[in-house]
């Protein structure tokens, strides 16, 4: 089992060094590409190790409204990708790690973490009309103190981040003909919390979903789509005094997927979602939901991406569920082959349905980032993020400023 205690720092450092050694000890290094990481030829596999190092400063690590705590944070992100290509079929195996060390630590109060994700996926093209995909992953993750199950003042009264293990698996099959394209998909997720079990065990979650989308061409590079999705949410460890949160969701949406030009690609769909709880003491919900993805490139050096959603999500602590509406815009500008900047903004409205105080949050985020590609294998960046939550619930509003400087290394 991978370490999650005090030895995680040494283990993560050793793993980062191993990733670097893997890159520089290979005798079969592939020819260096003109852009992006280089790969190691290892028989049928192409292996790509990378390493990210980041230092950041936050003036509110616990996301508190008052009596905030500041800290420097040091992060290492080792990663390895192994890809196998057989004709048109692609198989990938990935490891992604992230270790964080906080300057604000004490003997009985710590924030350090070590996340690990192992995954595999496959893209299979048996014929020109069929496409199949499959994926599976297992992850050891955490929630920063002051977020998720420990938002608000709870983050001040626990001694370490909440940890959980998560398993994801799923796949899809797509068939295309002159009439259109049909995609069938399925997914499964299991989340098990690992510490503070006296209050986290009731939030263990299993989610199973199946869905289908039919794409019908109505013009060149424009499809009308009809999408259906069914999800089942099961909480295996309920609290006897409270009604269970188990529920089922059915969503039916219609929309368009179009490519007006190679520089303007979009998907927009809207429809109706019905969420039904198994326990009659919890109130069912139905309403309009929608999704928007817009990618445009008005000039070769500028890229603008707009994403928006309105959909129900599982709650963390309060209410029966969260009705979240989110809009995110990102503008990236390339000043030269080596220098680029990005500006991103997000606004969210979160309604905690059937919460005691009818909780509603407005969440804002603004991020500015500048990248400089010192070499093909070395990208440096500086970033600033401003976060603001305005909640009508007590002790949940906050502001936070975060400064980051980092480097991404590859072969």
C-alpha positions in Angstrom: 0.0 0.0 0.0 1.3 3.4 -0.8 2.2 5.6 2.2 -0.1 8.2 3.4 1.6 9.3 6.6 4.8 11.2 7.4 6.9 9.1 5.0 4.9 10.4 2.1 7.3 13.3 1.6 10.3 11.1 1.2 8.4 8.6 -1.0 7.2 11.3 -3.3 10.7 12.8 -3.6 12.1 9.4 -4.4 9.4 8.8 -7.0 10.1 12.2 -8.6 13.8 11.3 -8.8 12.9 7.9 -10.3 10.8 9.6 -13.0 13.8 11.8 -13.9 16.1 8.8 -14.0 13.7 6.9 -16.1 13.9 9.6 -18.7 17.7 10.0 -18.8 18.7 6.4 -18.4 16.8 5.0 -21.4 19.0 3.9 -24.3 16.2 3.9 -26.8 15.1 7.5 -26.5 12.9 8.4 -29.4 13.9 11.3 -31.6 13.0 14.5 -29.9 9.9 16.1 -31.3 9.7 19.7 -32.3 7.0 20.3 -29.6 5.8 18.5 -26.5 7.5 15.8 -24.4 9.8 13.2 -26.0 9.1 9.5 -25.5 11.2 6.5 -24.7 10.9 3.5 -27.0 10.5 0.4 -24.8 9.6 -2.4 -27.1 5.9 -2.1 -28.1 5.4 0.8 -25.6 6.2 4.5 -25.9 6.9 5.8 -22.4 6.6 9.5 -21.5 7.7 10.6 -18.0 7.0 14.1 -16.8 7.6 16.1 -13.6 5.9 19.2 -12.4 7.3 21.3 -9.5 5.3 24.2 -8.0 5.6 26.7 -5.1 2.6 28.6 -4.1 1.4 31.0 -1.4 -2.2 31.3 -0.1 -3.4 33.8 2.3 -6.4 31.6 3.4 -5.6 27.9 3.2 -8.7 26.9 5.3 -11.1 29.1 3.3 -12.3 30.9 6.5 -14.4 34.0 6.7 -12.4 35.4 9.6 -9.1 34.5 11.4 -7.6 33.3 8.2 -4.3 31.2 8.0 -1.6 31.7 5.4 1.0 29.3 4.2 3.6 28.5 1.6 2.9 25.2 -0.2 5.4 23.1 -2.2 4.1 20.6 -4.7 5.6 17.8 -6.8 3.7 16.1 -9.6 5.4 13.1 -11.1 3.7 11.3 -14.0 4.3 8.4 -16.4 2.4 7.5 -19.5 2.9 4.2 -21.4 1.2 4.0 -24.8 0.8 1.0 -27.0 -0.5 1.5 -30.6 -1.7 -1.5 -32.7 -2.8 -0.2 -36.1 -5.7 2.2 -35.3 -6.1 0.9 -31.7 -4.5 2.8 -28.8 -3.9 1.5 -25.3 -2.6 3.7 -22.5 -1.5 3.2 -18.9 -1.0 6.2 -16.7 0.3 7.1 -13.2 -0.2 10.6 -11.9 1.0 11.6 -8.4 0.8 14.9 -6.5 2.5 15.5 -3.2 2.0 18.8 -1.2 3.9 20.1 1.8 2.6 23.0 3.8 4.8 25.4 5.6 1.9 25.8 8.1 2.3 22.5 10.0 2.7 21.4 13.6 3.0 18.1 15.5 -0.7 17.6 16.0 -2.0 19.6 13.0 -0.9 18.9 9.5 -2.0 19.6 5.9 0.5 17.5 3.8 -1.0 15.1 1.3 0.1 12.6 -1.3 -2.4 11.7 -4.0 -1.9 8.9 -6.5 -4.0 7.9 -9.5 -3.4 4.7 -11.6 -5.5 4.4 -14.8 -5.8 2.5 -18.1 -7.8 3.3 -21.2 -8.3 1.9 -24.6 -9.5 3.3 -27.9 -10.5 0.5 -30.4 -11.4 1.0 -34.0 -12.5 -2.5 -35.3 -14.1 -1.1 -38.5 -14.7 2.3 -40.1 -18.2 2.4 -38.6 -17.5 1.2 -35.1 -15.5 2.9 -32.2 -15.2 1.4 -28.8 -13.6 3.0 -25.7 -12.9 1.7 -22.2 -11.3 3.1 -19.0 -10.6 2.1 -15.5 -8.8 4.0 -12.7 -8.1 3.8 -9.0 -7.1 6.8 -7.0 -6.0 7.8 -3.5 -7.1 11.4 -3.1 -7.8 14.0 -0.5 -9.9 17.1 0.2 -8.1 20.2 1.4 -9.2 21.3 4.9 -12.0 23.8 4.5 -13.4 22.2 1.4 -15.9 19.4 0.7 -16.9 17.6 3.9 -14.9 20.1 6.1 -16.0 23.4 4.6 -16.5 26.3 6.9 -15.4 26.2 10.5 -15.1 22.4 10.5 -11.7 22.8 8.7 -10.3 24.4 11.8 -11.2 21.5 14.1 -9.7 18.5 12.2 -6.0 17.6 12.3 -5.5 16.6 8.7 -7.1 16.5 5.3 -10.0 14.1 4.6 -8.7 11.2 2.5 -10.7 8.9 0.2 -10.2 6.1 -2.3 -12.0 6.3 -5.6 -12.6 3.7 -8.4 -13.9 4.7 -11.8 -14.7 2.4 -14.7 -16.7 2.7 -17.9 -16.8 2.5 -21.6 -18.7 3.4 -24.8 -19.6 2.0 -28.2 -20.3 4.2 -31.2 -21.7 3.2 -34.5 -22.0 5.5 -37.5 -23.8 5.2 -40.8 -25.4 7.4 -43.4 -28.4 7.9 -41.1 -26.4 9.2 -38.2 -24.3 8.1 -35.2 -25.4 6.3 -32.1 -23.3 6.3 -28.9 -24.0 4.0 -26.0 -22.0 4.5 -22.7 -21.9 3.2 -19.2 -19.9 4.3 -16.1 -19.4 3.3 -12.5 -17.8 5.2 -9.6 -17.1 4.2 -6.0 -15.8 6.6 -3.3 -14.8 5.3 0.1 -13.5 7.8 2.8 -10.5 6.6 4.8 -10.4 8.8 7.9 -12.7 10.5 10.4 -15.1 7.7 9.8 -17.4 8.8 12.5 -18.8 11.5 10.2 -17.4 10.5 6.7 -18.8 6.9 6.5 -22.3 8.2 5.7 -20.8 10.0 2.6 -19.4 6.9 1.0 -21.0 6.8 -2.5 -21.6 4.4 -5.4 -22.8 5.9 -8.7 -23.8 3.9 -11.7 -24.9 5.5 -15.0 -25.9 4.5 -18.5 -26.7 6.7 -21.4 -27.0 7.1 -25.1 -26.7 9.9 -27.7 -27.9 9.9 -31.2 -26.4 12.4 -33.7 -28.4 13.2 -36.8 -26.7 15.2 -39.6 -28.8 18.2 -40.7 -26.1 20.1 -42.6 -22.4 19.7 -43.4 -20.5 19.5 -40.1 -23.8 20.1 -38.1 -25.6 17.4 -36.2 -28.8 17.4 -34.3 -28.4 15.4 -31.1 -30.7 13.6 -28.7 -29.1 12.6 -25.4 -30.5 10.4 -22.5 -28.7 9.6 -19.3 -29.8 7.5 -16.2 -27.8 7.7 -12.9 -28.3 5.7 -9.7 -26.7 7.2 -6.5 -26.3 4.8 -3.5 -25.0 5.7 -0.1 -24.2 2.3 1.6 -23.7 3.6 5.1 -26.6 5.8 6.1 -27.2 7.4 9.5 -30.1 5.9 11.2 -31.5 9.2 12.4 -31.5 10.7 8.9 -33.4 9.6 5.7 -31.0 8.2 3.1 -29.8 10.3 0.2 -30.2 7.4 -2.3 -31.7 8.7 -5.6 -32.2 8.2 -9.3 -31.8 10.7 -12.1 -33.2 10.6 -15.6 -32.1 13.3 -18.0 -33.3 13.9 -21.6 -31.7 16.7 -23.6 -31.7 17.8 -27.2 -29.2 20.1 -28.9 -26.8 20.8 -31.7 -23.1 20.0 -32.4 -21.6 22.1 -35.1 -18.4 23.3 -36.7 -19.1 26.5 -38.6 -15.4 26.8 -39.4 -12.4 25.0 -38.2 -12.0 27.9 -35.8 -15.5 27.7 -34.3 -16.7 24.4 -32.8 -19.6 24.2 -30.4 -22.0 21.9 -28.6 -25.2 23.2 -27.0 -28.0 21.1 -25.5 -30.8 21.6 -23.1 -33.6 19.5 -21.6 -35.3 18.1 -18.5 -34.0 16.2 -15.5 -36.0 14.3 -13.0 -34.4 13.4 -9.6 -36.3 11.0 -7.4 -35.3 10.0 -3.9 -36.0 6.6 -2.6 -37.0 8.0 0.8 -40.4 9.8 0.6 -39.3 12.3 3.3 -36.9 13.8 0.8 -38.5 16.0 -1.8 -38.1 15.0 -5.5 -37.0 17.6 -8.0 -37.4 18.1 -11.7 -36.4 21.0 -13.9 -34.5 22.4 -16.9 -30.9 21.5 -17.3 -28.4 22.5 -20.0 -24.8 22.3 -21.2 -22.7 24.6 -23.5 -19.2 24.1 -25.0 -17.9 26.7 -27.3 -14.4 26.7 -28.8 -13.3 29.5 -31.1 -10.1 30.9 -32.5 -10.8 34.4 -33.9 -7.0 34.8 -34.7 -4.3 32.2 -34.9 -2.7 33.5 -31.7 -6.0 33.7 -29.7 -8.2 30.9 -28.4 -11.4 31.4 -26.4 -13.2 28.6 -24.7 -16.6 29.0 -23.0 -18.2 26.2 -20.9 -21.5 26.3 -19.0 -23.8 23.9 -17.2 -26.9 23.8 -15.1 -27.4 20.4 -13.4 -28.0 18.8 -10.0 -25.0 17.4 -8.1 -24.7 15.4 -4.9 -24.4 17.5 -1.8 -21.5 17.5 0.6 -23.1 18.3 3.9 -26.3 20.4 3.7 -29.5 19.9 1.8 -30.7 17.0 -0.4 -28.6 18.0 -3.4 -26.9 21.0 -5.0 -28.4 22.7 -8.1 -25.3 24.2 -9.6 -25.2 26.7 -12.5 -21.7 27.5 -13.8 -20.2 29.6 -16.6 -16.4 29.5 -17.3 -14.6 31.6 -19.9 -10.9 31.1 -20.8 -8.9 33.3 -23.2 -5.4 32.2 -24.2 -3.0 34.4 -26.2 0.3 33.3 -27.8 2.7 36.2 -27.9 5.4 34.1 -29.6 6.4 30.4 -30.0 7.6 30.5 -26.4 5.4 33.0 -24.5 1.7 32.7 -23.8 -0.8 34.1 -21.3 -4.3 33.1 -20.2 -7.1 34.7 -18.4 -9.9 32.7 -17.0 -13.1 33.5 -15.1 -15.7 31.4 -13.5 -19.1 32.3 -11.9 -21.3 29.7 -10.1 -24.6 29.8 -8.3 -25.2 26.9 -6.0 -28.5 26.2 -4.4 -28.6 23.6 -1.6 -32.1 22.3 -2.1 -34.1 21.6 1.0 -31.4 22.8 3.3 -32.4 24.2 6.7 -31.4 27.7 6.0 -32.2 27.6 2.2 -28.5 28.0 1.6 -27.4 29.7 -1.6 -23.8 30.4 -2.6 -22.3 32.6 -5.3 -18.8 31.5 -6.2 -16.3 33.6 -8.3 -12.9 32.8 -9.5 -10.4 34.7 -11.6 -7.1 33.3 -12.7 -4.2 34.9 -14.6 -1.3 32.9 -15.9 1.8 33.5 -18.0 3.9 30.7 -19.5 7.4 30.7 -20.9 8.8 27.7 -22.7 12.4 27.9 -21.8 13.1 24.8 -23.8 10.9 22.2 -25.5 11.3 20.0 -22.4 11.0 22.8 -19.8 8.0 25.1 -19.4 7.9 27.7 -16.6 4.8 29.6 -15.4 3.5 32.2 -13.0 -0.1 32.3 -12.0 -2.4 34.3 -9.7 -5.9 33.2 -8.6 -8.6 35.1 -6.7 -11.5 33.2 -5.1 -14.6 34.7 -3.6 -17.6 32.9 -2.1 -20.6 34.8 -1.0 -23.0 32.5 1.0 -26.2 33.3 3.0 -25.1 30.6 5.5 -23.1 31.6 8.5 -19.3 31.3 8.4 -19.1 30.0 4.8 -18.2 33.2 2.9 -14.6 33.8 2.2 -12.0 35.4 -0.1 -8.6 33.9 -1.0 -5.5 35.0 -2.9 -3.1 32.4 -4.3 0.2 33.0 -6.1 1.9 30.2 -8.0 5.3 29.7 -9.7 6.2 26.4 -11.3 8.1 24.4 -13.9 7.0 21.4 -16.0 9.8 19.1 -17.0 9.9 16.3 -19.6 12.4 14.6 -21.9 
